[in-house]
Amino acid sequence: MKKQQELEPSIGSVPDSALRFVGFLSFFDRYGTAPMLVALSLGTSLSFAQAVQLIASYALFYAIGQPIWGILSDRFGRLAILRAALTGAGLSAIASILFTGFIPLLIARSLTGLLFGALYPTLMTLLGDTRTGVERARGLSDLQIYSSLGTTLATLASGAVATYVDWRLVFALPAFGCAAALFSLRKVAEPAHSRAGFNFRAAVRPMNLALYAIVFLEGGLLMGPLTYIVPAL
């Protein structure tokens, strides 16, 4: 009985089903646009270069928002930020469907990247706040598995959907997903979490700076050249 209780998520934590789905959703949208670059440029008035700029802007705002969301979640709560990001991401995804001009679509996709960028790190922080031991390890494993599934499915399917159905459907699916994720979180209470002060001196220690450099290089490769391998093929 004790072992069973240890394996169950604690009260106030995100249910496993919601955790997996939001992890899947965040990476499906992140990797859904690149495979349909050609179809997007052919189905709209955008040039191929402009379609590429949509992805670049999305990735830029996705990355810029990371430290901002962390500070805001410390201030206002993890679930509050998760719900706000899901709401905003859903509305931005709908705006991406409605607009076909370059500037409006660029703004919509930039906002979408900024808001979807909040989901994965906020989920990881929620896991740290609400689970311990085996629960936390299992939650992190599930999050990685389903985010990988989202990446794989987006890479394999979004180009075909945009080519043979409509590019708007690729943006519509995350909008519906955001609504479903909000519904799945409707009964989850905001968990208690400690608010630690920010130590700037510790953040700029030599070892931390070396880690930032490595992560910057890795992120640049993953969100830069590697993004365009699929559409190039």
C-alpha atoms as an extended CHARMM CRD file, in Angstrom:
* protein
*
       233  EXT
         1         1  MET       CA              0.0000000000        0.0000000000        0.0000000000  PROA      1               0.0000000000
         2         2  LYS       CA              2.8180000000        2.3510000000        0.8790000000  PROA      2               0.0000000000
         3         3  LYS       CA              4.6040000000        1.5960000000       -2.4000000000  PROA      3               0.0000000000
         4         4  GLN       CA              1.4010000000        2.3070000000       -4.3510000000  PROA      4               0.0000000000
         5         5  GLN       CA              1.0060000000        5.6790000000       -2.6070000000  PROA      5               0.0000000000
         6         6  GLU       CA              4.5880000000        6.6170000000       -3.4890000000  PROA      6               0.0000000000
         7         7  LEU       CA              3.9220000000        5.9490000000       -7.1700000000  PROA      7               0.0000000000
         8         8  GLU       CA              0.7550000000        8.0740000000       -7.2760000000  PROA      8               0.0000000000
         9         9  PRO       CA              1.1080000000       11.7690000000       -8.1690000000  PROA      9               0.0000000000
        10        10  SER       CA              0.7070000000       14.0550000000       -5.1770000000  PROA      10              0.0000000000
        11        11  ILE       CA             -2.3630000000       16.2250000000       -4.7140000000  PROA      11              0.0000000000
        12        12  GLY       CA             -2.1970000000       19.3670000000       -6.8220000000  PROA      12              0.0000000000
        13        13  SER       CA              0.1600000000       17.8790000000       -9.3870000000  PROA      13              0.0000000000
        14        14  VAL       CA             -0.6350000000       17.7760000000      -13.0850000000  PROA      14              0.0000000000
        15        15  PRO       CA             -2.3420000000       14.4760000000      -14.0200000000  PROA      15              0.0000000000
        16        16  ASP       CA             -0.2110000000       12.1240000000      -16.0750000000  PROA      16              0.0000000000
        17        17  SER       CA             -2.5830000000       12.3450000000      -19.0500000000  PROA      17              0.0000000000
        18        18  ALA       CA             -2.4320000000       16.1630000000      -19.1040000000  PROA      18              0.0000000000
        19        19  LEU       CA              1.3360000000       16.1220000000      -18.6110000000  PROA      19              0.0000000000
        20        20  ARG       CA              1.8460000000       13.8140000000      -21.5900000000  PROA      20              0.0000000000
        21        21  PHE       CA             -0.5800000000       15.6570000000      -23.8160000000  PROA      21              0.0000000000
        22        22  VAL       CA              0.8580000000       19.1350000000      -23.1850000000  PROA      22              0.0000000000
        23        23  GLY       CA              4.3760000000       17.7830000000      -23.7060000000  PROA      23              0.0000000000
        24        24  PHE       CA              3.2630000000       16.2810000000      -27.0100000000  PROA      24              0.0000000000
        25        25  LEU       CA              1.4400000000       19.4520000000      -28.0430000000  PROA      25              0.0000000000
        26        26  SER       CA              4.3180000000       21.8250000000      -27.3350000000  PROA      26              0.0000000000
        27        27  PHE       CA              6.7310000000       19.9410000000      -29.5970000000  PROA      27              0.0000000000
        28        28  PHE       CA              4.1630000000       19.1770000000      -32.2890000000  PROA      28              0.0000000000
        29        29  ASP       CA              3.6590000000       22.8890000000      -32.8470000000  PROA      29              0.0000000000
        30        30  ARG       CA              7.3810000000       23.6240000000      -32.5300000000  PROA      30              0.0000000000
        31        31  TYR       CA              8.3350000000       21.2290000000      -35.3300000000  PROA      31              0.0000000000
        32        32  GLY       CA              5.1640000000       21.3820000000      -37.4220000000  PROA      32              0.0000000000
        33        33  THR       CA              5.9700000000       24.3730000000      -39.6300000000  PROA      33              0.0000000000
        34        34  ALA       CA              9.3560000000       23.4960000000      -41.1300000000  PROA      34              0.0000000000
        35        35  PRO       CA              8.2580000000       20.3900000000      -43.1090000000  PROA      35              0.0000000000
        36        36  MET       CA              5.5470000000       22.4100000000      -44.8630000000  PROA      36              0.0000000000
        37        37  LEU       CA              7.7120000000       25.3160000000      -45.9980000000  PROA      37              0.0000000000
        38        38  VAL       CA              7.2060000000       24.5810000000      -49.6870000000  PROA      38              0.0000000000
        39        39  ALA       CA              3.4630000000       23.9680000000      -49.3330000000  PROA      39              0.0000000000
        40        40  LEU       CA              3.0960000000       27.1430000000      -47.2580000000  PROA      40              0.0000000000
        41        41  SER       CA              4.8520000000       29.2930000000      -49.8370000000  PROA      41              0.0000000000
        42        42  LEU       CA              2.8030000000       27.7470000000      -52.6630000000  PROA      42              0.0000000000
        43        43  GLY       CA             -0.5060000000       28.0270000000      -50.8050000000  PROA      43              0.0000000000
        44        44  THR       CA             -0.1060000000       31.6850000000      -49.8430000000  PROA      44              0.0000000000
        45        45  SER       CA              1.3310000000       34.8630000000      -51.2850000000  PROA      45              0.0000000000
        46        46  LEU       CA              4.5270000000       34.3080000000      -49.2820000000  PROA      46              0.0000000000
        47        47  SER       CA              7.8420000000       33.7450000000      -50.9530000000  PROA      47              0.0000000000
        48        48  PHE       CA              9.9500000000       30.8240000000      -49.7960000000  PROA      48              0.0000000000
        49        49  ALA       CA             12.2940000000       33.2400000000      -47.9980000000  PROA      49              0.0000000000
        50        50  GLN       CA              9.3560000000       34.7750000000      -46.1360000000  PROA      50              0.0000000000
        51        51  ALA       CA              8.1340000000       31.3130000000      -45.1110000000  PROA      51              0.0000000000
        52        52  VAL       CA             11.5930000000       30.6250000000      -43.7080000000  PROA      52              0.0000000000
        53        53  GLN       CA             11.4180000000       33.8810000000      -41.7440000000  PROA      53              0.0000000000
        54        54  LEU       CA              8.2460000000       32.6440000000      -40.0590000000  PROA      54              0.0000000000
        55        55  ILE       CA             10.1740000000       29.7080000000      -38.6350000000  PROA      55              0.0000000000
        56        56  ALA       CA             13.1510000000       31.8560000000      -37.6440000000  PROA      56              0.0000000000
        57        57  SER       CA             10.9220000000       34.3340000000      -35.8290000000  PROA      57              0.0000000000
        58        58  TYR       CA              9.0190000000       31.5430000000      -34.0900000000  PROA      58              0.0000000000
        59        59  ALA       CA             12.2750000000       29.9740000000      -32.8810000000  PROA      59              0.0000000000
        60        60  LEU       CA             13.6760000000       33.3270000000      -31.7490000000  PROA      60              0.0000000000
        61        61  PHE       CA             10.6780000000       34.2080000000      -29.6100000000  PROA      61              0.0000000000
        62        62  TYR       CA             10.4190000000       30.6230000000      -28.3710000000  PROA      62              0.0000000000
        63        63  ALA       CA             13.9490000000       30.9840000000      -26.9820000000  PROA      63              0.0000000000
        64        64  ILE       CA             13.6540000000       34.5830000000      -25.7490000000  PROA      64              0.0000000000
        65        65  GLY       CA             10.6200000000       33.7510000000      -23.6380000000  PROA      65              0.0000000000
        66        66  GLN       CA             12.2910000000       31.0240000000      -21.5690000000  PROA      66              0.0000000000
        67        67  PRO       CA             13.7740000000       33.1810000000      -18.7790000000  PROA      67              0.0000000000
        68        68  ILE       CA             10.7310000000       35.4710000000      -18.8230000000  PROA      68              0.0000000000
        69        69  TRP       CA              8.3170000000       32.6040000000      -18.2290000000  PROA      69              0.0000000000
        70        70  GLY       CA             10.4620000000       31.3090000000      -15.3830000000  PROA      70              0.0000000000
        71        71  ILE       CA             10.3490000000       34.6540000000      -13.5830000000  PROA      71              0.0000000000
        72        72  LEU       CA              6.6070000000       35.0310000000      -14.1800000000  PROA      72              0.0000000000
        73        73  SER       CA              5.8430000000       31.5180000000      -12.9450000000  PROA      73              0.0000000000
        74        74  ASP       CA              7.7570000000       32.2670000000       -9.7370000000  PROA      74              0.0000000000
        75        75  ARG       CA              5.6970000000       35.4180000000       -9.3110000000  PROA      75              0.0000000000
        76        76  PHE       CA              2.1970000000       34.3060000000      -10.3450000000  PROA      76              0.0000000000
        77        77  GLY       CA              2.2840000000       30.5040000000      -10.0790000000  PROA      77              0.0000000000
        78        78  ARG       CA              3.0920000000       27.6290000000      -12.4110000000  PROA      78              0.0000000000
        79        79  LEU       CA             -0.4430000000       26.6690000000      -13.3490000000  PROA      79              0.0000000000
        80        80  ALA       CA             -1.4890000000       30.2690000000      -13.8550000000  PROA      80              0.0000000000
        81        81  ILE       CA              1.3020000000       30.7110000000      -16.4030000000  PROA      81              0.0000000000
        82        82  LEU       CA              0.5800000000       27.3230000000      -18.0000000000  PROA      82              0.0000000000
        83        83  ARG       CA             -3.1000000000       28.1910000000      -18.4570000000  PROA      83              0.0000000000
        84        84  ALA       CA             -2.3280000000       31.6930000000      -19.6980000000  PROA      84              0.0000000000
        85        85  ALA       CA              0.2180000000       30.3490000000      -22.1920000000  PROA      85              0.0000000000
        86        86  LEU       CA             -2.2110000000       27.7000000000      -23.4670000000  PROA      86              0.0000000000
        87        87  THR       CA             -4.9350000000       30.3110000000      -23.9070000000  PROA      87              0.0000000000
        88        88  GLY       CA             -2.6460000000       32.7290000000      -25.7170000000  PROA      88              0.0000000000
        89        89  ALA       CA             -1.0720000000       29.9950000000      -27.8430000000  PROA      89              0.0000000000
        90        90  GLY       CA             -4.4920000000       28.7790000000      -28.9330000000  PROA      90              0.0000000000
        91        91  LEU       CA             -5.5810000000       32.2810000000      -29.9420000000  PROA      91              0.0000000000
        92        92  SER       CA             -2.2940000000       32.8840000000      -31.7730000000  PROA      92              0.0000000000
        93        93  ALA       CA             -2.6880000000       29.5950000000      -33.6260000000  PROA      93              0.0000000000
        94        94  ILE       CA             -6.1770000000       30.6810000000      -34.7150000000  PROA      94              0.0000000000
        95        95  ALA       CA             -4.7330000000       34.0120000000      -35.8720000000  PROA      95              0.0000000000
        96        96  SER       CA             -2.1790000000       32.0520000000      -37.9060000000  PROA      96              0.0000000000
        97        97  ILE       CA             -5.0740000000       30.4630000000      -39.7710000000  PROA      97              0.0000000000
        98        98  LEU       CA             -6.9010000000       33.7180000000      -40.4470000000  PROA      98              0.0000000000
        99        99  PHE       CA             -3.9660000000       35.7220000000      -41.8150000000  PROA      99              0.0000000000
       100       100  THR       CA             -2.1790000000       35.0980000000      -45.0970000000  PROA      100             0.0000000000
       101       101  GLY       CA             -0.2110000000       38.3530000000      -45.4160000000  PROA      101             0.0000000000
       102       102  PHE       CA              3.4380000000       38.2280000000      -44.4060000000  PROA      102             0.0000000000
       103       103  ILE       CA              3.5030000000       40.8130000000      -41.5960000000  PROA      103             0.0000000000
       104       104  PRO       CA              0.2930000000       39.6680000000      -39.8250000000  PROA      104             0.0000000000
       105       105  LEU       CA              1.3520000000       36.0340000000      -40.1540000000  PROA      105             0.0000000000
       106       106  LEU       CA              4.8490000000       36.8600000000      -38.9030000000  PROA      106             0.0000000000
       107       107  ILE       CA              3.3910000000       38.5310000000      -35.8060000000  PROA      107             0.0000000000
       108       108  ALA       CA              0.9960000000       35.6500000000      -35.2070000000  PROA      108             0.0000000000
       109       109  ARG       CA              3.7260000000       33.0090000000      -35.4890000000  PROA      109             0.0000000000
       110       110  SER       CA              6.0990000000       35.0330000000      -33.2960000000  PROA      110             0.0000000000
       111       111  LEU       CA              3.4660000000       35.2320000000      -30.5600000000  PROA      111             0.0000000000
       112       112  THR       CA              2.7370000000       31.5390000000      -30.9930000000  PROA      112             0.0000000000
       113       113  GLY       CA              6.4080000000       30.6980000000      -30.4970000000  PROA      113             0.0000000000
       114       114  LEU       CA              6.6430000000       32.9510000000      -27.4450000000  PROA      114             0.0000000000
       115       115  LEU       CA              3.6140000000       31.3150000000      -25.8060000000  PROA      115             0.0000000000
       116       116  PHE       CA              4.3240000000       27.6960000000      -26.7530000000  PROA      116             0.0000000000
       117       117  GLY       CA              7.8170000000       28.2270000000      -25.3730000000  PROA      117             0.0000000000
       118       118  ALA       CA              6.3080000000       28.4650000000      -21.9020000000  PROA      118             0.0000000000
       119       119  LEU       CA              4.7600000000       25.0010000000      -21.8690000000  PROA      119             0.0000000000
       120       120  TYR       CA              7.6750000000       22.5720000000      -21.5910000000  PROA      120             0.0000000000
       121       121  PRO       CA              9.8040000000       24.4300000000      -18.9940000000  PROA      121             0.0000000000
       122       122  THR       CA              6.7140000000       25.1840000000      -16.8890000000  PROA      122             0.0000000000
       123       123  LEU       CA              5.7620000000       21.5040000000      -16.9310000000  PROA      123             0.0000000000
       124       124  MET       CA              9.2750000000       20.5630000000      -15.8000000000  PROA      124             0.0000000000
       125       125  THR       CA              9.0910000000       23.0980000000      -12.9680000000  PROA      125             0.0000000000
       126       126  LEU       CA              5.6770000000       21.7670000000      -11.9540000000  PROA      126             0.0000000000
       127       127  LEU       CA              7.1370000000       18.2930000000      -11.7640000000  PROA      127             0.0000000000
       128       128  GLY       CA              9.8840000000       19.5760000000       -9.5190000000  PROA      128             0.0000000000
       129       129  ASP       CA              7.3600000000       21.3460000000       -7.2730000000  PROA      129             0.0000000000
       130       130  THR       CA              4.8490000000       18.5310000000       -6.9090000000  PROA      130             0.0000000000
       131       131  ARG       CA              6.6900000000       15.2190000000       -7.2380000000  PROA      131             0.0000000000
       132       132  THR       CA              9.6400000000       13.5110000000       -5.6450000000  PROA      132             0.0000000000
       133       133  GLY       CA             11.6670000000       10.3660000000       -6.1570000000  PROA      133             0.0000000000
       134       134  VAL       CA             10.1420000000        7.7790000000       -8.4890000000  PROA      134             0.0000000000
       135       135  GLU       CA              7.1420000000       10.0350000000       -9.2430000000  PROA      135             0.0000000000
       136       136  ARG       CA              9.3900000000       12.7920000000      -10.5330000000  PROA      136             0.0000000000
       137       137  ALA       CA             11.5750000000       10.4270000000      -12.5750000000  PROA      137             0.0000000000
       138       138  ARG       CA              8.5230000000        8.8190000000      -14.1550000000  PROA      138             0.0000000000
       139       139  GLY       CA              6.9900000000       12.2300000000      -14.9310000000  PROA      139             0.0000000000
       140       140  LEU       CA             10.1750000000       13.4730000000      -16.5880000000  PROA      140             0.0000000000
       141       141  SER       CA             10.4430000000       10.2470000000      -18.5850000000  PROA      141             0.0000000000
       142       142  ASP       CA              6.8500000000       10.5570000000      -19.7710000000  PROA      142             0.0000000000
       143       143  LEU       CA              7.4140000000       14.1940000000      -20.6970000000  PROA      143             0.0000000000
       144       144  GLN       CA             10.4520000000       13.3190000000      -22.8010000000  PROA      144             0.0000000000
       145       145  ILE       CA              8.7180000000       10.3860000000      -24.4960000000  PROA      145             0.0000000000
       146       146  TYR       CA              5.6240000000       12.3260000000      -25.5110000000  PROA      146             0.0000000000
       147       147  SER       CA              7.5320000000       15.4230000000      -26.5680000000  PROA      147             0.0000000000
       148       148  SER       CA              9.6080000000       13.1520000000      -28.8180000000  PROA      148             0.0000000000
       149       149  LEU       CA              6.4020000000       11.6690000000      -30.2120000000  PROA      149             0.0000000000
       150       150  GLY       CA              5.1440000000       15.1800000000      -30.9290000000  PROA      150             0.0000000000
       151       151  THR       CA              8.3690000000       16.0020000000      -32.7520000000  PROA      151             0.0000000000
       152       152  THR       CA              8.2320000000       12.7890000000      -34.7850000000  PROA      152             0.0000000000
       153       153  LEU       CA              4.5870000000       13.0770000000      -35.7630000000  PROA      153             0.0000000000
       154       154  ALA       CA              4.9410000000       16.7480000000      -36.7190000000  PROA      154             0.0000000000
       155       155  THR       CA              8.0090000000       15.9920000000      -38.8160000000  PROA      155             0.0000000000
       156       156  LEU       CA              6.3700000000       13.0810000000      -40.6230000000  PROA      156             0.0000000000
       157       157  ALA       CA              2.8220000000       14.3570000000      -41.0400000000  PROA      157             0.0000000000
       158       158  SER       CA              2.6750000000       18.1560000000      -41.2530000000  PROA      158             0.0000000000
       159       159  GLY       CA              4.2110000000       18.3990000000      -44.7240000000  PROA      159             0.0000000000
       160       160  ALA       CA              1.8280000000       15.7760000000      -46.1040000000  PROA      160             0.0000000000
       161       161  VAL       CA             -1.1800000000       17.4150000000      -44.4360000000  PROA      161             0.0000000000
       162       162  ALA       CA             -0.2210000000       20.8280000000      -45.8180000000  PROA      162             0.0000000000
       163       163  THR       CA              0.3440000000       19.4060000000      -49.3050000000  PROA      163             0.0000000000
       164       164  TYR       CA             -2.6750000000       17.1480000000      -49.6710000000  PROA      164             0.0000000000
       165       165  VAL       CA             -5.2130000000       18.8490000000      -47.3480000000  PROA      165             0.0000000000
       166       166  ASP       CA             -4.4810000000       22.4410000000      -46.2950000000  PROA      166             0.0000000000
       167       167  TRP       CA             -1.6390000000       24.2200000000      -44.5050000000  PROA      167             0.0000000000
       168       168  ARG       CA             -4.1840000000       25.8250000000      -42.1720000000  PROA      168             0.0000000000
       169       169  LEU       CA             -4.9560000000       22.4520000000      -40.6350000000  PROA      169             0.0000000000
       170       170  VAL       CA             -1.3980000000       22.2040000000      -39.2820000000  PROA      170             0.0000000000
       171       171  PHE       CA             -1.9830000000       25.4460000000      -37.3530000000  PROA      171             0.0000000000
       172       172  ALA       CA             -5.5580000000       24.5030000000      -36.4120000000  PROA      172             0.0000000000
       173       173  LEU       CA             -4.6280000000       21.2440000000      -34.6780000000  PROA      173             0.0000000000
       174       174  PRO       CA             -2.5310000000       22.9470000000      -31.9360000000  PROA      174             0.0000000000
       175       175  ALA       CA             -5.3750000000       25.4270000000      -31.3710000000  PROA      175             0.0000000000
       176       176  PHE       CA             -7.7790000000       22.5440000000      -30.6790000000  PROA      176             0.0000000000
       177       177  GLY       CA             -5.0560000000       20.9210000000      -28.6030000000  PROA      177             0.0000000000
       178       178  CYS       CA             -4.7160000000       24.0030000000      -26.4060000000  PROA      178             0.0000000000
       179       179  ALA       CA             -8.4580000000       23.9510000000      -25.7260000000  PROA      179             0.0000000000
       180       180  ALA       CA             -8.2900000000       20.2480000000      -24.8200000000  PROA      180             0.0000000000
       181       181  ALA       CA             -5.2690000000       20.8370000000      -22.5510000000  PROA      181             0.0000000000
       182       182  LEU       CA             -7.0680000000       23.6650000000      -20.7260000000  PROA      182             0.0000000000
       183       183  PHE       CA            -10.0370000000       21.3560000000      -20.1970000000  PROA      183             0.0000000000
       184       184  SER       CA             -7.7840000000       18.6380000000      -18.7690000000  PROA      184             0.0000000000
       185       185  LEU       CA             -6.3170000000       21.1260000000      -16.2580000000  PROA      185             0.0000000000
       186       186  ARG       CA             -9.6490000000       22.5190000000      -15.1040000000  PROA      186             0.0000000000
       187       187  LYS       CA             -9.6270000000       20.7150000000      -11.7160000000  PROA      187             0.0000000000
       188       188  VAL       CA             -5.9320000000       21.0260000000      -10.9370000000  PROA      188             0.0000000000
       189       189  ALA       CA             -5.1470000000       23.3680000000       -8.0520000000  PROA      189             0.0000000000
       190       190  GLU       CA             -2.1330000000       25.6460000000       -7.9590000000  PROA      190             0.0000000000
       191       191  PRO       CA              0.5990000000       23.7940000000       -6.0250000000  PROA      191             0.0000000000
       192       192  ALA       CA              2.6040000000       25.4470000000       -3.3120000000  PROA      192             0.0000000000
       193       193  HSD       CA              6.1350000000       26.4120000000       -4.2810000000  PROA      193             0.0000000000
       194       194  SER       CA              8.9890000000       28.3020000000       -2.6800000000  PROA      194             0.0000000000
       195       195  ARG       CA             10.0690000000       31.6540000000       -4.0910000000  PROA      195             0.0000000000
       196       196  ALA       CA             13.8350000000       31.8340000000       -4.0240000000  PROA      196             0.0000000000
       197       197  GLY       CA             15.6460000000       35.0710000000       -4.7170000000  PROA      197             0.0000000000
       198       198  PHE       CA             17.7480000000       35.4340000000       -7.8450000000  PROA      198             0.0000000000
       199       199  ASN       CA             21.4830000000       35.2070000000       -7.2040000000  PROA      199             0.0000000000
       200       200  PHE       CA             23.1770000000       36.9740000000      -10.1310000000  PROA      200             0.0000000000
       201       201  ARG       CA             26.6990000000       36.2630000000       -8.8720000000  PROA      201             0.0000000000
       202       202  ALA       CA             26.0020000000       32.5250000000       -8.7780000000  PROA      202             0.0000000000
       203       203  ALA       CA             24.4730000000       32.6850000000      -12.2450000000  PROA      203             0.0000000000
       204       204  VAL       CA             27.6650000000       34.0430000000      -13.8110000000  PROA      204             0.0000000000
       205       205  ARG       CA             30.1510000000       31.6450000000      -12.2590000000  PROA      205             0.0000000000
       206       206  PRO       CA             32.7310000000       30.2990000000      -14.7740000000  PROA      206             0.0000000000
       207       207  MET       CA             31.2140000000       26.8080000000      -14.8240000000  PROA      207             0.0000000000
       208       208  ASN       CA             27.7400000000       28.2350000000      -15.4190000000  PROA      208             0.0000000000
       209       209  LEU       CA             29.0430000000       30.4470000000      -18.2260000000  PROA      209             0.0000000000
       210       210  ALA       CA             30.6330000000       27.3960000000      -19.8520000000  PROA      210             0.0000000000
       211       211  LEU       CA             27.2990000000       25.5710000000      -19.5920000000  PROA      211             0.0000000000
       212       212  TYR       CA             25.4960000000       28.5380000000      -21.1810000000  PROA      212             0.0000000000
       213       213  ALA       CA             27.9520000000       28.4650000000      -24.0870000000  PROA      213             0.0000000000
       214       214  ILE       CA             27.4010000000       24.7480000000      -24.6710000000  PROA      214             0.0000000000
       215       215  VAL       CA             23.6260000000       25.0930000000      -24.4940000000  PROA      215             0.0000000000
       216       216  PHE       CA             23.7380000000       28.1340000000      -26.7920000000  PROA      216             0.0000000000
       217       217  LEU       CA             25.6610000000       26.1350000000      -29.3810000000  PROA      217             0.0000000000
       218       218  GLU       CA             23.3730000000       23.1120000000      -29.0500000000  PROA      218             0.0000000000
       219       219  GLY       CA             20.2400000000       25.2660000000      -29.2720000000  PROA      219             0.0000000000
       220       220  GLY       CA             21.6030000000       27.1200000000      -32.2750000000  PROA      220             0.0000000000
       221       221  LEU       CA             22.1640000000       23.8380000000      -34.1060000000  PROA      221             0.0000000000
       222       222  LEU       CA             18.8330000000       22.2710000000      -33.1440000000  PROA      222             0.0000000000
       223       223  MET       CA             16.7320000000       25.3520000000      -33.8590000000  PROA      223             0.0000000000
       224       224  GLY       CA             18.8660000000       26.5340000000      -36.7690000000  PROA      224             0.0000000000
       225       225  PRO       CA             20.3890000000       24.3300000000      -39.5090000000  PROA      225             0.0000000000
       226       226  LEU       CA             18.8100000000       21.0530000000      -38.3490000000  PROA      226             0.0000000000
       227       227  THR       CA             15.3430000000       22.5870000000      -38.6290000000  PROA      227             0.0000000000
       228       228  TYR       CA             15.6810000000       22.7740000000      -42.4090000000  PROA      228             0.0000000000
       229       229  ILE       CA             16.9130000000       19.2340000000      -43.0810000000  PROA      229             0.0000000000
       230       230  VAL       CA             13.3700000000       17.8620000000      -43.4940000000  PROA      230             0.0000000000
       231       231  PRO       CA             12.1330000000       20.5010000000      -45.9830000000  PROA      231             0.0000000000
       232       232  ALA       CA             15.4500000000       20.2270000000      -47.8520000000  PROA      232             0.0000000000
       233       233  LEU       CA             14.9250000000       16.4820000000      -48.2550000000  PROA      233             0.0000000000
